Amino acid sequence: MVMMKPWQWLMYIFFWSLFVTITKRQDLATGTTFTLFFAGYFFQNIISILPILYLIDYLRPLFKSMSNVRVSVYIIALFMISSAVTMILVQLIMINFNWIEYNTRDFFISVLLDSFVGGGFTLVFILYFLRRYIELNALKASFEYKLSAQNDLIKARIAPHFFFNTINTLIALMESNPTRASEILEHVSALFRASFNGAREISFEEEIALCEHYIAIESSRLGDKLVVNWSLPDEDIMYDMVITSLTLQSVLEKMLLNVVEMTTETIDIDIMVIWDQHLVTIRITVQLPHKTLMVIYDLQQHMNFYIQAERLRSYFGESAGIESKVTNEHVITEISYPLQDVGL
């Protein structure tokens, strides 16, 4: 956030001092007294506000490591101390020049009152700037989220690692097993055609077919390392089910990229699909390797499916979502969304 320029602070101080002086007009008998008090308030505000602002700017690196509440308390305390000190200074000057008469009670009441008024207005400004700070952070986070979502969506259309791995696999099979290479090309064609069609609602059977295309392509490279077990509803139920395209496939892709490719052991992936009480639940359970070290924290950071979840919510409502849990033995991801029985 850009700090106000000195001339802007001077304008603020000028009008604030004028306002405070006007509020005490009943105590000011003549224009000369009014001018003296206005000059005193203006001078006091200048020497209390501007130095503290530059001090706060100087202490900014230290404040960055503190919480917002702690920083606010320090700033309010600095302004209250500054107001008290400058008020004492201004009153002593005015007493010395016989502009006002010294009265111990009035002297300390003025100092305390000015200190609390300065702290109060500082609190108001801090609350305002904190609100603006939160709004700007929210806007920044929203912008970064949308930018990240767009980047992830572009990558999801044609993932570079998947593309190059597939090309390398095809090159290796062209001479050794042309028939197998031809089969993989058919799988690639079907998968990329669906990818370029973008996000849309398709039948669940189509989504499973896309997943099988993807698994067939990756199995040609991963071999026995990958075992996928399906547990699906009856065909009559499957006939009525729909889902956003490439949702389940993109979840499987992350599992393969972050688990299967990180080990030489055989990894079992169990996929269970349940449709009960108008709620579809797809549970993907990935067995973690026993011999290969998997850093659980890093794995949790990669199990982020907010793009897929947003796509689900755009079609099936806010109750749709994707949640992932990483344990020492498994990665369990659940895709859930409400789906009315279209066959009824």
C-alpha positions in Angstrom: 0.0 0.0 0.0 1.4 3.4 -1.0 2.1 5.8 1.8 0.6 9.3 1.7 2.9 12.1 0.5 4.1 14.7 3.0 2.0 17.5 1.5 -1.1 15.3 1.8 -0.3 14.7 5.5 0.1 18.5 5.9 -3.3 19.1 4.3 -4.8 16.5 6.6 -3.1 18.0 9.7 -4.1 21.6 8.7 -7.8 20.7 8.5 -7.8 18.5 11.5 -6.2 21.2 13.6 -8.7 23.7 12.3 -11.5 21.3 13.2 -10.2 20.7 16.8 -9.8 24.5 17.3 -13.4 25.2 16.1 -14.7 22.6 18.5 -13.2 24.7 21.4 -14.5 28.0 20.1 -16.5 28.6 23.3 -13.2 28.8 25.2 -11.6 31.2 22.7 -12.7 34.8 23.3 -10.9 36.6 20.5 -9.6 36.0 17.0 -6.0 36.2 18.3 -6.7 33.5 20.9 -8.3 31.3 18.1 -5.2 31.9 15.9 -2.8 31.0 18.7 -4.6 27.8 19.6 -4.9 26.8 15.9 -1.1 27.4 15.5 -0.4 25.4 18.6 -2.6 22.4 17.5 -1.1 22.6 14.0 2.5 22.6 15.3 1.7 19.8 17.8 0.1 17.6 15.1 3.1 18.1 12.8 5.7 17.2 15.3 3.6 14.3 16.7 2.4 12.7 13.4 5.1 13.1 10.8 8.1 11.8 12.8 6.1 8.8 14.0 5.1 8.0 10.4 8.7 7.9 9.3 9.6 5.9 12.4 6.9 3.3 11.5 8.3 3.2 8.0 11.8 2.7 9.4 10.5 -0.1 11.6 8.6 -1.8 8.8 11.1 -4.7 8.4 10.7 -5.5 12.2 6.9 -5.2 12.0 6.7 -7.7 9.1 7.6 -10.5 11.5 4.8 -9.6 13.9 1.1 -10.2 13.9 -1.4 -7.5 12.8 -2.7 -7.1 16.3 0.7 -6.7 17.8 1.8 -4.2 15.2 -1.5 -2.2 15.8 -0.9 -2.1 19.5 2.7 -0.8 19.0 1.5 1.9 16.5 -1.3 3.1 18.8 1.2 3.2 21.7 3.7 5.2 19.7 1.0 7.8 18.6 -0.3 8.1 22.2 3.2 8.7 23.6 4.0 11.1 20.8 0.7 13.0 21.4 1.4 13.3 25.1 5.0 14.5 24.7 4.1 17.0 22.0 1.1 18.3 24.0 3.4 18.9 27.0 5.9 20.7 24.8 3.3 22.9 23.1 1.6 23.8 26.5 5.0 24.6 28.0 5.8 27.0 25.1 2.4 28.7 25.4 2.8 29.1 29.2 6.3 30.5 28.7 5.0 33.1 26.3 2.0 33.9 28.7 -0.5 32.8 26.0 -2.2 30.6 28.6 -2.2 30.4 32.4 -0.6 27.4 34.1 -3.0 25.2 36.0 -1.7 21.8 37.1 -5.1 20.0 36.8 -6.0 21.5 33.4 -2.4 20.8 32.2 -2.5 17.0 32.9 -6.1 16.7 31.8 -5.2 18.2 28.4 -2.2 15.9 28.1 -4.2 12.8 29.0 -7.2 13.8 26.8 -4.9 14.6 23.8 -3.1 11.3 24.3 -6.4 9.2 24.3 -7.8 11.2 21.4 -4.7 10.6 19.4 -4.8 6.9 20.3 -8.5 6.7 19.4 -8.1 8.3 16.0 -5.1 6.1 15.4 -7.2 3.1 16.1 -9.9 4.3 13.6 -7.3 4.7 10.9 -5.7 1.3 11.7 -9.1 -0.4 11.4 -9.7 1.3 8.1 -6.3 0.4 6.7 -6.6 -3.2 8.0 -9.9 -3.5 6.2 -8.3 -2.2 3.0 -5.4 -4.5 3.6 -7.7 -7.5 3.9 -9.6 -6.5 0.8 -6.5 -6.1 -1.2 -5.1 -9.4 0.0 -8.4 -11.1 -0.9 -8.3 -9.5 -4.3 -4.7 -10.6 -4.8 -5.5 -14.1 -3.7 -8.5 -14.3 -6.0 -6.3 -13.0 -8.9 -3.6 -15.5 -8.1 -6.1 -18.3 -7.8 -7.7 -17.5 -11.1 -4.3 -17.2 -12.8 -3.3 -20.5 -11.2 -6.5 -22.1 -12.3 -6.1 -20.9 -15.9 -2.5 -22.2 -15.9 -3.6 -25.6 -14.5 -6.4 -25.8 -16.9 -4.0 -25.2 -19.8 -1.7 -27.8 -18.5 -4.6 -30.2 -17.9 -5.5 -29.9 -21.6 -2.2 -31.4 -22.7 0.1 -32.3 -19.8 3.7 -31.9 -21.0 5.1 -34.8 -19.0 2.3 -37.1 -20.3 2.8 -35.9 -23.9 6.5 -36.4 -24.0 6.4 -39.8 -22.1 3.8 -41.0 -24.6 5.9 -39.9 -27.6 8.9 -41.6 -26.2 6.9 -44.8 -25.6 5.6 -44.7 -29.2 9.1 -44.2 -30.6 10.3 -47.2 -28.7 7.4 -49.4 -29.9 7.4 -48.4 -33.5 10.1 -50.9 -34.4 9.8 -53.5 -31.6 5.9 -53.8 -31.5 4.1 -51.8 -34.3 0.8 -53.4 -33.4 1.0 -52.2 -29.8 2.1 -48.7 -31.0 -1.0 -48.5 -33.1 -3.2 -49.4 -30.2 -1.6 -46.8 -28.0 -2.1 -44.2 -30.8 -5.8 -45.0 -30.7 -5.9 -44.5 -27.0 -4.0 -41.2 -27.3 -6.4 -40.0 -30.0 -9.5 -40.7 -27.9 -8.0 -39.1 -24.8 -6.7 -35.9 -26.5 -10.0 -35.5 -28.4 -11.8 -35.4 -25.1 -9.2 -33.1 -23.6 -9.5 -30.5 -26.4 -13.3 -30.5 -26.1 -12.9 -28.8 -22.7 -15.0 -29.2 -19.5 -18.4 -30.5 -20.2 -20.9 -33.0 -18.7 -20.6 -36.5 -20.0 -21.9 -39.9 -19.1 -20.0 -41.8 -16.4 -19.4 -44.6 -18.8 -17.6 -42.2 -21.1 -15.4 -41.0 -18.2 -14.5 -44.5 -17.3 -13.6 -45.2 -21.0 -11.3 -42.1 -20.9 -9.7 -43.3 -17.7 -9.1 -46.7 -19.3 -7.6 -45.0 -22.4 -5.3 -43.1 -20.0 -4.4 -46.2 -18.0 -3.7 -48.2 -21.1 -1.3 -45.5 -22.4 0.6 -45.3 -19.0 0.6 -49.1 -18.5 2.7 -49.5 -21.7 5.4 -47.4 -19.9 4.9 -48.4 -16.3 4.3 -52.1 -16.9 3.6 -54.2 -13.8 4.1 -51.2 -11.5 0.4 -50.2 -12.0 -2.6 -52.2 -11.0 -6.1 -50.6 -11.2 -9.1 -52.3 -9.6 -12.6 -51.1 -10.4 -15.7 -51.5 -8.3 -18.6 -50.1 -10.2 -22.4 -50.0 -9.8 -24.6 -52.1 -12.1 -24.9 -51.1 -15.7 -28.5 -50.0 -15.2 -27.3 -47.5 -12.6 -24.3 -46.5 -14.6 -26.5 -45.6 -17.5 -28.1 -42.7 -15.6 -24.8 -41.3 -14.1 -23.0 -38.3 -15.4 -19.9 -36.4 -14.4 -17.7 -33.5 -15.8 -15.3 -34.8 -18.3 -11.7 -35.7 -17.3 -12.4 -35.2 -13.6 -11.6 -38.8 -12.5 -8.9 -39.0 -15.2 -7.1 -36.0 -13.9 -7.2 -37.3 -10.3 -5.7 -40.6 -11.5 -3.0 -38.6 -13.4 -1.9 -36.9 -10.2 -1.8 -40.2 -8.4 0.4 -41.8 -11.1 2.7 -38.7 -11.3 3.2 -38.4 -7.6 3.1 -42.0 -6.4 3.5 -44.6 -9.1 6.4 -42.9 -10.9 8.2 -42.3 -7.6 8.8 -46.0 -6.9 9.8 -49.3 -8.5 7.2 -51.2 -6.5 3.8 -52.3 -7.7 1.1 -49.8 -6.7 -2.5 -50.8 -6.4 -5.2 -48.2 -7.1 -8.7 -49.2 -6.0 -11.6 -47.1 -7.5 -15.0 -47.6 -5.9 -18.1 -45.8 -7.2 -21.3 -45.5 -5.1 -24.5 -43.7 -6.0 -26.8 -43.6 -2.9 -29.4 -41.1 -1.7 -28.8 -38.9 -4.7 -25.1 -38.6 -3.8 -22.3 -39.9 -6.0 -19.1 -40.9 -4.2 -16.0 -42.0 -6.0 -13.3 -43.2 -3.7 -9.8 -43.6 -5.1 -7.5 -45.5 -2.7 -3.8 -45.6 -3.7 -1.5 -47.9 -1.8 1.8 -46.2 -0.9 5.1 -48.1 -1.4 6.6 -49.9 1.5 10.2 -49.7 0.6 10.4 -46.3 -1.1 10.4 -43.3 1.2 7.4 -41.0 0.5 7.5 -37.6 2.2 3.9 -37.3 3.5 3.9 -33.5 3.8 5.1 -33.1 0.2 2.6 -35.6 -1.0 -0.2 -33.7 0.8 0.9 -30.5 -1.0 0.5 -32.2 -4.4 -2.9 -33.7 -3.6 -4.7 -30.4 -4.5 -7.8 -30.8 -6.7 -9.3 -27.3 -6.6 -9.6 -27.0 -10.4 -11.5 -30.3 -10.6 -13.6 -29.3 -7.6 -14.5 -26.0 -9.1 -15.6 -27.7 -12.3 -17.8 -30.1 -10.4 -19.4 -27.2 -8.4 -20.1 -25.3 -11.6 -22.2 -28.3 -12.8 -23.5 -29.9 -9.7 -23.7 -27.1 -7.1 -21.7 -25.9 -4.1 -22.1 -29.2 -2.2 -19.8 -31.0 -4.7 -16.2 -31.3 -3.9 -13.0 -33.4 -3.8 -11.2 -34.2 -0.6 -7.9 -36.0 -0.2 -6.3 -37.6 2.9 -2.7 -38.9 3.0 -1.8 -41.6 5.6 1.4 -43.6 6.1 -0.1 -46.4 4.0 -2.6 -44.9 1.6 -3.7 -41.8 -0.3 -7.5 -41.7 -0.2 -9.3 -39.2 -2.4 -13.1 -38.9 -2.5 -15.0 -37.2 -5.3 -18.6 -36.4 -4.2 -21.4 -34.5 -5.9 -25.2 -34.6 -5.8 -26.9 -36.3 -8.7 -30.7 -36.8 -9.1 -31.9 -40.0 -10.6 -32.6 -38.9 -14.2 -34.3 -42.3 -14.8 -37.1 -41.4 -12.5 
